[in-house]
């Protein structure tokens, strides 16, 4: 397992979406949540790759669940680990510290 010291922007989005979704976090639901919250179009492959990297780093865990009635195939559900929560919280603290004290932000 490789250690991650920081999260990339998209990985941060994926972790936050998974936390919001709780027990219903799987690739398609995470994709939908990221798109809904950010207004950006996201590919399933990007979510899948991010989840794989996050799992390799020990920031999420996954489990395969049997298809329920009406579903055609199994789903891989993910849960953010305590290490993933800690890293997301630290990233939030860094952003807040950077924004703290800014009163005017202009684009020239």
C-alpha positions, 0 to 999 in steps of 0.5 A, a space after each residue: 500500500 502506497 502512502 498519499 500525503 495529499 489528494 488531487 482535486 478529483 480524488 478529493 471530489 471522489 472521496 467527498 462524494 463517497 462520504 456523502 453517499 455512505 452505503 450507496 457509494 459505487 462508481 455510478 453513484 459517485 459519478 452522478 454525485 460529483 457531476 451534481 455537486 460540481 457541475 462538471 461532466 465526469 467519465 466512469 473511467 475517471 471515477 474507476 481509476 481514482 477509486 483504484 488509486 485511492 484503494 491502493 493508498 488505503 483511503 477507501 475500501 471496496 466490496 463486491 455485492 451481489 446483484 439485487 433483483 432487477 440489476 444485471 450485475 454485481 456492484 463494487 461498493 466503496 467506503 472511505 477509511 479513517 485514513 481517507 477521512 483524515 486526509 480529506 479533513 487535512 485538505 479542507 484545513 489547508 484550503 480554509 487557511 489559504 482562503 482565510 483573510 482574503 477579502 477581495 478576489 478579482 480576475 484581471 
